[in-house]
Amino acid sequence: MPETEQIVCPCGSQAMPLDVFQTPTRRYVRCPSCELVFLNPRPLESTVEEFYREDYDEAYGEAEASSDRDPVFASVVGRLGLYRQPPGRLLDIGCGDGAFLSLCQSAGWTCYGLELSKKAAERAARRQLTVLPSDWLERTGDGEPFDVITLVNVLETVPNPVSLLRQVARALTPSGLVVIRATNGVFHLPMRTPAQWVGSRFDQAFHLFLYSPHALRSLLKGIGLHTTAIHNSVPSRGPLVPANPWMSRLKWRIGATAFWSCAEVLYKVSGGRMVWAPSFELIAQRNKVVS
């Protein structure tokens, strides 16, 4: 068994977290202050980083590089286009093999990527994409700032999301945008029991953190990033690693179509207040003063 550690909520609250659910190997809790749901205890930060650096690509790289993710990337690129147009400098954190970054480059952005996985970064470089050293954001910040920084399903897996977001804020131009796609806890937590009924509990991915729009907005506000908009995000075409490939994909397609349609109706009739798709996209920008 890997070593684990107890953590406090990244928002800094010292309030006792509340149990949300447990499995035979995992315990998830909710912060009563910001409502963020997170794994506690969890593997050591060094263990998590080592996994993503050395082993993640072998386990999930093929699925991440498949065309199943194309609708996700197209959704985020399209959303960005509603709020900012190129030219400009764009940094994608957790760029993988560069499929999303290639779309951004085709749209006219000058693109850079950051990726912890060695093998994924190598494939991105073979696409002729500029991949910066994985610790680039941790340096002094004397490089040219970015007009846009994107994080597509990255914050769920980062051991210290607040530290990363502070680095992101410092790397932005004064009018720069942050574009985040995250798994939506408002959707996935109530769906745990129905997913078990239909044998799809393994198709729900719970990582280190499970964000709600409210929880993510609160974290961003605490570090000087103002949320401009939150939208439903188009689902992928299939689960990352289906337990039963044919049946899992069929259930995923049917469920994704139904949930997406319902989520869009709820979003429109609520004036954008109800975000109930399996994932959401958030647009944020710097306040005048960044902590």
C-alpha positions in Angstrom: 0.0 0.0 0.0 1.4 3.5 -0.9 1.9 6.0 1.9 -0.9 8.4 2.4 -1.3 11.8 4.1 -4.2 13.7 5.7 -4.8 17.1 4.1 -6.8 20.2 4.7 -8.9 21.9 2.1 -6.9 24.0 -0.3 -9.1 27.0 0.5 -7.3 27.1 3.9 -10.3 26.4 6.1 -9.6 24.7 9.3 -13.2 23.5 9.7 -13.6 19.8 10.1 -14.5 18.3 6.7 -17.7 16.3 6.3 -17.9 12.8 5.0 -19.4 12.5 1.5 -18.8 8.9 0.5 -16.4 6.0 1.0 -15.4 3.0 -1.0 -13.3 0.1 0.2 -10.1 2.1 -0.7 -11.1 5.7 -0.8 -12.8 8.4 1.4 -14.1 11.6 0.0 -15.0 14.6 2.2 -16.5 18.1 1.7 -15.1 21.3 3.0 -18.0 23.1 4.9 -16.5 26.5 4.0 -16.1 26.3 0.2 -17.9 23.0 -0.5 -14.9 21.5 -2.3 -15.0 17.7 -2.3 -11.6 15.9 -2.0 -9.9 12.6 -1.4 -8.7 12.4 2.2 -6.4 10.7 3.1 -4.6 10.6 -0.2 -1.3 9.3 -1.6 1.7 11.5 -0.9 2.2 14.5 -3.3 5.5 13.0 -4.5 3.8 9.7 -5.3 1.1 11.4 -7.3 3.6 13.5 -9.3 5.7 10.4 -10.0 2.7 8.5 -11.3 1.8 11.3 -13.8 5.4 11.7 -14.8 6.3 8.1 -15.4 3.2 5.8 -15.5 0.1 7.7 -16.4 0.8 7.7 -20.2 1.2 3.9 -20.3 -2.1 3.4 -18.4 -4.3 6.2 -20.1 -2.3 7.7 -22.9 -3.9 5.8 -25.7 -7.4 6.7 -24.5 -6.5 10.3 -24.0 -5.1 10.5 -27.5 -8.2 8.9 -29.1 -10.8 10.8 -31.1 -13.2 10.4 -28.1 -11.7 13.6 -26.7 -12.2 15.6 -29.9 -15.7 17.1 -28.8 -14.2 18.2 -25.5 -11.3 20.0 -27.1 -13.6 21.6 -29.8 -15.9 22.7 -27.0 -13.2 24.5 -25.1 -11.7 26.1 -28.2 -15.1 27.3 -29.2 -15.8 28.7 -25.8 -12.5 30.6 -25.7 -13.4 32.1 -29.1 -16.5 33.7 -27.5 -14.4 35.7 -25.1 -11.1 36.3 -26.8 -9.8 36.1 -30.3 -6.2 35.6 -31.5 -3.5 36.8 -32.0 -1.9 36.2 -28.6 0.1 33.8 -26.5 -1.6 30.7 -25.2 -0.3 28.3 -22.6 -2.0 24.9 -22.1 -1.2 23.3 -18.8 -1.3 19.5 -18.9 -1.2 19.5 -22.7 -0.8 15.8 -23.1 0.3 14.9 -26.6 -0.9 18.3 -27.9 -4.2 17.5 -29.6 -6.0 20.4 -27.9 -3.0 22.7 -28.4 -3.0 21.9 -32.1 -6.6 23.1 -32.4 -5.6 26.3 -30.6 -2.7 26.8 -33.0 -4.9 26.3 -36.0 -7.3 28.9 -34.6 -4.4 31.4 -34.7 -2.9 31.4 -31.2 0.8 31.3 -30.6 0.9 28.1 -28.5 3.0 26.7 -25.7 2.4 23.6 -23.6 3.3 22.2 -20.1 3.1 18.5 -19.5 4.4 16.4 -16.6 4.2 13.0 -18.5 7.5 12.5 -20.2 6.1 10.3 -23.0 3.2 12.6 -23.7 5.5 15.6 -23.9 7.7 13.8 -26.4 4.7 13.2 -28.6 3.6 16.8 -28.4 7.1 17.9 -29.4 7.0 15.6 -32.4 3.9 17.5 -33.5 6.2 20.5 -33.7 4.6 22.1 -30.7 6.5 24.1 -28.2 6.6 22.2 -24.9 8.1 24.2 -22.0 9.9 22.5 -19.0 7.3 21.0 -16.6 8.5 23.3 -13.8 8.4 26.5 -15.9 5.6 28.1 -13.9 7.4 27.5 -10.6 10.3 29.7 -11.8 10.7 33.4 -11.1 8.2 34.5 -13.8 10.5 36.7 -15.8 9.3 35.3 -19.1 6.8 37.0 -21.3 3.2 36.6 -19.9 0.4 34.8 -21.6 -2.9 36.2 -22.9 -4.7 32.9 -22.3 -3.9 29.9 -20.0 -6.0 26.8 -20.3 -6.4 23.8 -18.0 -8.5 21.0 -19.5 -9.4 18.5 -16.8 -6.1 19.2 -14.9 -7.2 20.7 -11.6 -8.8 17.4 -10.5 -5.4 15.7 -10.5 -3.1 18.4 -9.1 -2.1 17.9 -5.4 -2.0 21.6 -4.7 -4.5 23.4 -7.1 -4.3 26.8 -5.2 -0.5 26.9 -5.6 -0.9 26.2 -9.3 -3.6 28.8 -9.8 -1.5 31.4 -8.1 1.3 30.6 -10.6 -1.2 30.9 -13.4 -2.4 34.3 -12.2 1.2 35.6 -12.1 1.8 34.3 -15.6 -1.1 36.2 -17.2 -1.1 39.5 -18.9 -3.2 42.1 -17.0 -6.2 41.4 -19.3 -5.4 37.7 -19.7 -8.0 34.9 -19.4 -8.0 31.5 -17.7 -10.1 28.8 -19.3 -10.8 25.8 -17.1 -12.7 22.6 -17.8 -13.5 20.5 -14.7 -15.5 17.5 -13.7 -18.8 18.7 -12.2 -19.4 17.4 -8.7 -23.0 18.8 -8.7 -23.7 16.2 -11.4 -21.6 13.3 -10.4 -22.2 13.0 -6.7 -26.0 12.5 -7.1 -25.4 10.1 -10.0 -23.3 7.7 -7.9 -26.3 5.5 -7.0 -28.0 5.5 -10.4 -24.6 4.7 -12.0 -24.4 1.6 -9.7 -27.9 0.5 -10.7 -26.9 0.4 -14.4 -23.4 -1.0 -13.8 -21.6 2.2 -14.7 -20.0 3.1 -11.4 -16.5 2.6 -12.8 -17.2 5.0 -15.7 -17.4 7.9 -13.1 -13.9 9.3 -12.5 -13.2 10.7 -9.1 -9.7 12.0 -8.7 -8.0 14.0 -5.9 -10.6 16.8 -6.2 -14.2 17.1 -7.3 -15.2 20.6 -8.1 -18.6 22.3 -8.2 -18.9 25.6 -10.0 -19.3 27.3 -6.6 -16.2 25.7 -5.1 -14.0 26.5 -8.0 -15.3 30.1 -8.2 -14.5 30.4 -4.5 -10.9 29.2 -4.9 -10.3 31.5 -7.8 -11.7 34.5 -5.9 -9.4 33.8 -3.0 -6.3 34.2 -5.2 -7.5 37.3 -7.2 -9.1 35.6 -10.2 -12.6 36.8 -11.1 -15.0 34.3 -12.7 -16.5 35.8 -15.9 -18.7 32.9 -17.0 -19.5 29.3 -16.4 -21.0 27.0 -19.0 -21.9 23.3 -19.5 -19.2 21.4 -21.4 -19.8 19.0 -24.2 -19.1 15.4 -23.0 -16.5 13.1 -24.6 -17.6 10.2 -26.8 -16.7 7.6 -24.3 -15.3 6.8 -20.8 -11.6 7.1 -20.4 -11.1 3.4 -19.7 -14.4 1.5 -20.1 -14.8 -1.6 -17.9 -16.7 -3.3 -20.7 -15.8 -1.5 -23.9 -18.9 -2.2 -26.0 -21.5 -1.9 -23.3 -19.8 1.0 -21.5 -19.6 3.0 -24.7 -23.2 2.4 -25.6 -24.4 3.4 -22.2 -22.1 6.4 -22.3 -23.4 7.6 -25.6 -27.1 7.2 -24.6 -26.5 8.9 -21.2 -24.3 11.7 -22.6 -26.9 12.6 -25.2 -29.8 12.6 -22.6 -27.9 14.4 -19.9 -26.4 17.0 -22.3 -29.9 17.9 -23.6 -31.3 18.2 -20.1 -28.4 20.2 -18.9 -28.7 22.7 -21.7 -32.4 23.2 -21.1 -31.8 23.7 -17.4 -29.0 26.2 -18.1 -31.2 28.2 -20.5 -34.3 28.3 -18.4 -32.3 29.2 -15.2 -30.5 32.0 -17.0 -27.2 30.3 -16.6 -27.5 29.7 -12.9 -27.9 25.9 -13.1 -24.8 24.0 -14.5 -25.6 20.3 -14.5 -23.6 18.8 -17.3 -21.0 16.1 -16.3 -18.3 18.7 -16.8 -18.3 22.5 -16.9 -16.1 25.2 -18.5 -15.2 28.3 -16.5 -13.7 31.6 -17.8 -11.8 33.8 -15.4 -9.5 36.8 -15.5 -7.2 38.7 -13.1 -8.5 41.3 -10.7 -6.4 44.5 -10.5 -4.4 43.1 -7.7 -3.3 39.4 -7.6 -2.2 37.9 -4.3 
